[in-house]
Amino acid sequence: MKNEMKIIRFCANSNNCYLGVSVKKLFTTLLVFFSRFIKIMPNFSLVGSFGFFQKNLLLFFAQILAFDFLVSGLYPGFLFSYLGFFGYWLFGRLANNSIKKQIFFLPIASFCFFLISNFGVWWYWYPRNLAGLTTCYTLALPFYRNTLLGDLFFGAVIIGVSLLIKKLSQKVVKTQASYV
């Protein structure tokens, strides 16, 4: 009975639900997957922000894995990138629904992704010494800038849309209450 209640709360109703995941969540995950084919700037992407705001870790990693298996392939050090992506999800859970915490933790999640994923790049592709480490992180700075800009842009869009939906739903409730 408890599992049924979780699915009902998660999906709103069973008609829009597949294996405990709402159609809206699946659609959003597919949207993020296909957004990766749109190249604005290297690393300017919706993926980090999606992971930060996505509560379902399985859906977040499903779209990353699908893209890697179908498009970009796996590479030495990919586990470091996945660990960095996990950081987005973890910081998002720490921020919860607090906008102040979200604004604080999203840039930290971006920075952690930069540190962790590029540690893997250094480990597999650069000399394992201080000069190699310094070179790796220095050459990665333009990618970090784009990652941070993408996370801040898409994070602001997600927060803005969430606030707009919340405000509109409050208006609807007030309007409905005035008719009663």
N, C-alpha and C positions, 0 to 999 in steps of 0.2 A: 504493500500500500504506500509506503514512503517513497519508493521509486516512482510510482505513478504520479504522486503529488509533485515531485520535482519536475517531471516531464510536462505536466499540465502547466505549472507555473512558468517553465522555461519556454513553452511553445504557445501559450495562450489557448489554443484548442488543437485537438488531434487532427483536424483536417489539413492544417498547414504544417505538419510535423513529419519529419523523416528521421527515424532512429534518434529521437530526442533532440533534434536540431531543427529550428524553425526555417521555413523557406526564406525568410528575410535574411537570416544569418548566412545561409548557403549562397544566396544571391550576392550579398556583400562580399563574401569570400571569393566568389568568381569574379566580381568586379575588380577586386584588388589583384587577383591573378592576371587578368587581362590588362590591367593598368601598367603592368611591368613591360608590356610591349611598346608603350608610348615612351619614347626617349626625349626628355626635355634636356637634362644634363646628366652626366654619369652620377649615379647614387641619389639623385633627386627623385624620391619614390614615396609611395603611399605605404609601403610594407612596414616600416618601423612604427609609424603612427597607428596603423591597423593593429599591430601586435600589442601596442601600449593600451589601446582602448578595447581590444577584443578580450572577452572573459573566457572564451573557449580556446584553450591552448591547442587542442587537436585541430580545430579549423585553421588556426594561425599557421601551424606547421604543415598542415596538409597542402596549403597553397604554395608554401616555400618549396616543399619536397616535389610537388608536381612540376613546378617551374624548373627546378634543377634537373629532374629526371627527363623531362620532355624537351627542354630548351638549352640550358647552359651546361648541364652535365656536372658531375661531381669532380672535385679537384683536391689535391693535397691541402689539408688544412681546413676543409669545409666544416669540420666539427667545431672549430673555433668560431666560425661565422654563425653556426647554429646556436652555440652557447651565447654569443652576442645577441642574437635575436631573442633568445630566452630571457635575456636581461630586459628587453623592452616589455615583455609580458609581465615579468616580476615587478618592475617598477610601476607598471600600470596597476597592478594589484595593490601595491603600497599606496598609490595615489587614490585608489578607489573612486568615489564619485565627487571628490572635493576638487573644485576647479583650481583653487590655490595650489593644492598638492600636484595636480596635473601639470600646471604651468611650471612648477618647480622641478618635478621629476622627469618630464619628457626630455629636456636638454641633457640631464644626467644620464638617462638611458641611451641617448645618442652618443655621448662621450664614452660610456662603457662599451657600447658596440664597437666604436672606433678602436678603443684600447684592446679589446679581446680579439676581434677579427684580425687586426693587423699584427697582433702577437703571432697568430697562426701564419700570416704571410711571412713575417720575419723568420719564424722557425723553419719553414719549408723552402724559402726562396732566397734568403740572405745569409751571409756569413754569421755564425752564431757568436758574435762578439759585440762590443759596445758600438763600434763603428757601423756594423750592419744594422743594429737596432735603431740607431739614430737616423741612418739613411732611410730605412723602411718607414719610420713614422714621419719623417720630414716629407718624403715623397707622397705619403698618404694624406697629408693635410688638405689639398684641394678636394679630395673625395670626402673628407670629413666635413668640410664647409658645405658641400652640396647635400650630404646626408642631414646635417643639422638644419639647413634651410628647408629641405623637403619635410623633415619631421615637424618643424615649427609651422610651416605653411599648412600642411595637411592636418596637423593637430589643431590649429586654430579653426580650420574649416569644420572639423568634427565637433569641437566644443561649441562653435557658433551654431551649427545645425542642431545640436542637442538642446541648446538653450532656446532656440527658436521653436522647436517642437514642444518643449516644456511650456513655453509661454502660450503658444497656440492652444495646447490642450487645456491649460488653465482657463483660457477665454471660453473654450467650448463648454467646459464644466460650469462656468459662471452663467453662460447664456442658457444652458439647459436648466440650471437651478432657477433662473428667473421665470421660466415658463411653468414651473411646478407650482 
